[in-house]
């Protein structure tokens, strides 16, 4: 055991709370990895059921169960990061599954490009009967973002890598301070900090992670994962990373989502030179004291364009319009949500 544990490349951080029904299958999928130089840290966060006992029943010397009083997910993640002996962190939740090649494929991708702080992989939801249309749309969008460029261009739309499917460089995580506690999604906030520090992200295209869908997910029950919390953290890092250097911009979208995002930016001291919308009832009026123009009224030379539209298919139409004008996504325009 000592020799094997001294050769740890990957530290799996698996926080668990009251997961007695699912933790064993999750661990079995980890222990079945084709790449075997890893340790798996099960952080039992004060479970009130048999989670710890079930986890210890998995007879694999690479699995360490660390039980502690309940302090919450972020504290459990940071405790795992402190305990990690590997050069890379693989995230995993206690109710999900991964394919045998996940670690090998993700590690190879990380090692192939030193600019990558984290990589994901293709994701599939299960069981199918629990999956609603909105989640299918999100997974389709998520699985379509593979390259560093695609992910960077969409990083202010939504979390572009699924957290429990990620593998990250330990040093990159420690350099930016690990996970932070607050009224925001801790995974997205970490990714945005890494993005602001100049790191890139990518994905293995194959489906190697299976994400269990159920109504009790923390992302559905905690205010830190509310739409407003996501919008605040996006606006914060958009302001710090982009607008601090490029404060002049146009803002496309004066619908419900666009107005909410624009107000977040206003609170941070940023207002566009013009709003853009296609609704004839809005064109010619104003919002937040700023004139609303049509897309056709865009001048030949424009500053950065931020587009925040909620209608299905609208993003693709805006992208097509702006590309035909010779603008470059990620440089001349960015999408928000």
N, C-alpha and C positions, 0 to 999 in steps of 0.2 A: 504493500500500500504506500509506504513512504516514498519509494522510487517513482511510483505512478503519480503521486500527488506532487512531486517535485517537478514533474513534466507537464504541468497544467498550462495549456494555451488559452483555453476558453473557460470563463467562469459563467455559469448559468445562474441568473438571479430569478428565483421563482417565489414571489410573495404569495402567501396563502392565508386565507381567513375563512373558517367554517367551510372547507372544501373537501370534506371527507368522501363525498360521492364521486369526485372527479380527479383527485390528486394522483391516485395510483396510475390510471391510464395516461395522464400527462407525463408522469415520471417514466413510465415504460416507454413512451415514444422518445423521450430524451435518451434513455439508456440504450436504445436501439440505433443510435446514430452511427453511421459508418466512420466518422471521425471520432476517435475515442479519447483524445488527450484533453479532457475537460473535467471540471468539478461542477456539481450542481448544488447550489445553496438554496435550500427550502427555508424561507424566512416565515416561520409560523408566527403570525402577528396576533397572539393572544386568542387563538381559536377556542370556542366553547364546545366544540364537538371533537371527534376522533381524528382530526386532520393530521396532527403530529404522529400519532400512532400508526395511521395508515401510511404516511410517508416513510416512517422508519421500517415498515414491513417490506419495503423494496430493498432487497438484499444486493445492493451494488455499492462497493466501497467508494465510488465517486460521488455518491449522494450524501450530503451533510444536512441534517435537520437542525435548524437553529431556532429554538423557541424563546420568545420574549413577551413581555406584557404588551397589550395592544397600544400602538402609537400611531396607526394609520399607514396608508400605502406609501406615502413619500418617505416617511421615516424608515419603513422596511426596505425600500429601494436603496436609500443611502447607506443603511447598515450593510446591505449586501455588497454595495460598491466598496465599502471600507474593508470588508472581509475578503474580497476577491483577490485571488492569487494569479489569475490569468492576465494575458495581455489584451484580451478581448472579452467583452461582455455579451452574452446572448440572453435576451429577455424571453421570458415565458410566463404565462399565467397558469394557475392551477386547474383551470377548466378547459384548456386548449390542447391541441395535438400538433405534432410536426412530423414531416416525412423523414425517412432515414438519411437522406442526402442534404438536409437543410444546413447543418453546420459546415460540412465540407464545401458546399457550393458558396455559401456566404463568406467563409474565410478566404477562399480563393479569390473572390471578387475584391474583398478588402485589401488583400496582399498585392493585388495587381495594380492598385492605384493609391498612392500615398496621400492624395488629396481628399480621400473619402473618410469621413468620421464615422459613418454608419451606413449600413445597407439593410434592405428589406428583402422580400421575396413575394411571389404571387400568393394570394390569400383566397381561401374558399370558406364560406359560411356553412355551418351545420348546427342542428339538423334542419333540413330543408323546410319542414313544416313551420318552423319559427321565424323564417326569414321574410320580412315585409319588403315591399317594392322599393322604398327609400333606401334601405340597406343594400339591396342588390345594385342600385344605381351608384351608391358610394363605392362599393367593391369594384364595379366595372371601371369607375374613374380611377380608383387607387391602382388597380392592376395595369392601367394604361400608362402610368408614369414610371418609366424605367431608367432613363438616362439622367445624369446630373443636371443637364439643361432643362429637361422636362420637369423635374422635381423643383428646381429653383424657380422656374417660371410660374409654378402653381403653389408655392409655399405659403402664400397669403390667402389662398382659397380655402384650404382645409388641411388637416394633418396628412401629409403626402406619403408617410410610411406608417404602417400599423405598429404601434409600440411593442406589443408582445412578440412580434415577428422579427424584431430588429436585432442586428449584431453591431456592436459599437467598439471603438477603440477606448480602452480604459483611460489612457492618458488624456485623450481629448475631453472625455467627460470630467475628469478631475481638474483639468486646466480651466474649465469654465465654471467650476464650482458644484458639479453634480446636480441633483434634483433640488428644486426650491419648493418651499411650502407657500401656498397662497390661494386666493380665490381664482384659480386659473387651472387649466389642464396641464399637469406637470410634465407630461411627455412632449406636448406641443411647445411649451415654453422652453424646454431644454433644446429641442430641435432648432427653434428660432435663435436661441443664443449661439448655438454652434454655427448656424448660418451666418449670423452677424460677425462671428470670429473668423469667417473666411473658409469654413469647411464645406465640403460637397457631400452629396448622398446619391445612392444608386440602388437598383434592385436586381436580384436574380429573377428572370421572367417566369420561370416555372412555378407552379403552385406547390409550395413546400410547407405551408402553414394552414391549419384548420382552426378557424375562430368560432367558438361556440356562441350561439345566439340565444339569449334568454332575457327575461324581463327584469332580472335583479342585478344587471350589470351596474357597476359604480357609475359609469358614464351616463346612466339614465336616472340615477337617484341622488346624485350629489350636485350642489350648485356650482362647484368648480368646473363642471362640464356642460353648463348651460350655454345656449347660443350667445347670450350676453357676455359670458366669461370668455368664450372663444373670440368674440369680436373685440373685446378690450385688449386681449393679449396680441391679437393681430395688429391693432392700431398702434399699440405701444412699440412693437418692433418694426413695423412699417415706418413709423416716425423716426425711430433711431437709426435704422439701417439705410433707408431710402430718402425720406423727405428732409432729414437733416442736411443732406448733401444736395438735394434737388427740390427745394421748397416750392418752385413754380410748377403747377400741374393743372391739367383738366380732369374732371371727374365725370365718367359716363355712368349714368343710372340714377334716376330720381324716383325710383319706386320705393317700396317699403324697405328692402334691404339696403339700397343705396343711401337712403336718407339716414338710416341708423348708423351706417359706417361713417358717413360724412359728419354727423354730429360728434362721433367719437374723435375724429380728426380735429374738428373745431375745438374740442376741449383741450387738445394738445397743442393748439396754436396754429393749426394748418387749415386754410380754406383754399379751394381751387380758384383759378382765374375765371373759369367757366364750367358750368354743368352742361352735360350733353344728354339728350333723350330723344326718343323717336315718337313720343306721344304728342300729337298736334295740340292737345289741350294744355300741355306744359311748356312747349316751345314758345319763346317770347315772354314768358313770365320769369320769376326768379325763385330761388330757394336759399335761405340763409343770407339774403341780400345779394346773391350772385346770379347773373343772368343765365338762363337756360337756352342753349342753342341746339339746332339739329346737327346730325353728323355731317350733312352736306355743307354746313357753315364753318366747318373746321378750316382754319387758315392753312396755307401751304407749309408753313413751319410752325410746329406746335411743341410745347414742352412735354414732359412726361404725361401719359394718359393712364389714369387708374380707372378700371371698369369694374363696377359692382352691380351685377344684375342677377335676379333670382329665377327668371323664367327659363324653363328647360329649352335648351337649344340656342338661347340668346348669346351665350358666350362664343359659340362657334360662329355665329353670324357676325359678331363684332370683330372677332379675330380675322375673318375673311375680308371684311371691309378695310380694316387697318393694314393688313398685309398687302392688299391691292394698292394701297397708297404708298407702299414702299417702306412701311414702318416695321421694326424688328421687335418681336415679342421678347420681353426680358430686358430690353434696352430702351425702347421707345414707349412700350405699354406693358402694364401688368394687370392681372385679374385679381379681384378680391371677392370675398363672399361673407 
